Amino acid sequence: MTYDPAVASRYAQALVALAHRHASGSAVLEDLAAIHQIMERHESLGKFLANPEISIPEKQQLLTQLFQEKVTPLALRSALFLLWKGRLPLLPAILTEAERKNDEAEGVVRGQVRTSRALAPELIAALRLALARRVGKRVFLACRVDPTLIGGISVQIGSVVLDGSLRNALATLRNKLLAAPMA
């Protein structure tokens, strides 16, 4: 489905503002993400919700039965609002943008750490603290083992990459050796 990114951005902005007004920003976004994951995992639910022959009240009734006791009331109301406005297919894009806006509002940055083997929790905590000092915000890190790395660590926060991998160190050394004048 094609959509105007500005539409997803407007819905995301409204969602984040509403969630913060109710002091439940992250919880609402997590619950909406859970609703989306369930819709994705259960193809029959997705087809039911996309079927134009089924009335919106019937779809609302099903969503309410499925999620009323499992998600925050604001998350359910948001999903139902998107259903009534015909914007439920935009939920993934709205969530992506809302998470970005929520992080921005809460002074959070998210990063990804790649290592050749799993890091100890205390090492991850120390890395998170060092990065937080460097960027001046709270840092959440997603750690991933990358078997293509020979050793070292690579961290990406936004568009900034801090590459301390052995591969990068060897490439840097190679470039210096190639650029050095021959005597």
N, C-alpha and C positions, 0 to 999 in steps of 0.2 A: 504494500500500500504506500502510495506517495502522499506526502503531507507537507505542509508549510512548517518549517522549524519554529517560526515565530508563534504559531498556534500552540505547539507543545510548550514553548517557553512561557507563554502567558498562563497556561493552566498550571505549570510547575510553580511559577511565581505565586499565584493565588493559593495553591496547595501549601507551599512552605509558609506563607504568611499566616494562613489559617491554622496550620499545625503549631506554629510558634505562639499564636494567640492562645491556644489551648494547652500550651506547655507540653506538647507531645510530639515534637518534630520528627525525631528519629523513629519513634515507635510507629507512627502513622506510615512513614515511608517503608519501614520493614514489613508492616502488615499489607500494604498495597503490593509490595514486591512478592509477598507470599501468595496473594490472590492471583497475581499474574503468573507465577510459577505453576500454580494449580491449573489455571486455564491452559497453559502451554502443555503441561504433562497429560492432562485428560482431554484428548482430542475431541471427544464427544461433547464436552462442556463448551469448548471453543466453537464447535459447529453449531451447537444450540444457540449460543449467544450471537453468532453471526447470521443466523437464519432470519431473513426478513419476513418470513411467513409467521413467525412466532411473535406475539405482541410483547411490547416492552414491559407491561405489568407482569406477564408470565415470567419473563427473564428476571425482573426485579424480585419476584417471589422466590425463584430458585436461588439467586445470589444471597438473598436474605436468609433463607433456610440453611444454606451452606456455611455462611460466614458470620452470622449474627453473634454467636457465642465464642467465636474464635479470633476475631480481630477487634481492634478499637472501633468504637462507634463512628469516629471521624473517618477512618479508613473505609469502612463500609459505605458511609454516606457519600464519600468521594467517588468510589467505584460506581455507585448507583447514579450519581450525578453525571459521570462520564457516559454511562449507559443511556440515560435519557437524552443527552446532548449528541449521541451518535459518535462519541469520541473514545469509546472503550478500546478500539484498535490502536489508538495513540498511547495507550498506557505505558508501553516500554519506553518510548521517547520521552514522555512526561516524567517517568521515574528517573531516567538518566539525568535529565535537566534538573529535576527537583533535588536529587542527591547532590548535584554540583552546587546548586544554590543554597541548600541546607548546610553543606560543608563551609561554604563561604560565609554564611551568617554566623556559624558557630566557631569560626577561626580554625578550621581543620583543613589539612592537606592529606591527600592519600598518595601513597607511593608503592612501588613494587620493588622487591628485593629478589635478585637471582643469585643463587650460589651453586657451587658444584655438589654440595651436600648440605643436609639439614643443619640449621644453626640452633644452638642451645637457646632456651628462652631468655636467659640472662644476657646473652649477646644481642639478641633482638631488642631487648629493653634498652640496653646501652646505645645501640644504633639509633633507636627511636628518639632517645633523649638528645643525642648529639645532633641529629637532623632537626629536631624541634628548636634547639638553640640556634642552628644555622638559618632556618627559615622564619623563626619567630612565631610559629603557630604549633598547635598540637598536630602530631603526625600519626597516622594509622598506616601500618605497613602490611602488605600482602607478601608473604614469603613463598618462593617457589624454587624447587630444586631444578636446575637446568644441567642435564648431563653433558651438554655441548661445551660448558665452561670447563677449562682445565683446572682452574683454581681461582681463588679470590672472590670478589663480590662486585655486583653491578646494581646500582640503585637508580630508579627513575621516579622523579616527582614532577608531575606535569610534563613539560617539555625538556626539563633538565635531567641529564643523565650523568651520574657520577660513576665512572667505570674504573673500578679497581681490580678488574679481572686480570689473570695472568696473560690471557690472550692479548689484551690491550697493552699491557706492559711490554710484552714481546714485540708487538707491532710498533710501539713507540721506539723501542731500542733499535729495531731494524731500520726504521726511518732515519734515526739519528746516525746510524752507522753508514747508511747509503748517502746521507747528506754531508758527511764529514769529508774534508779534503784529504786526498791521498798524498802522503809525503814521500 
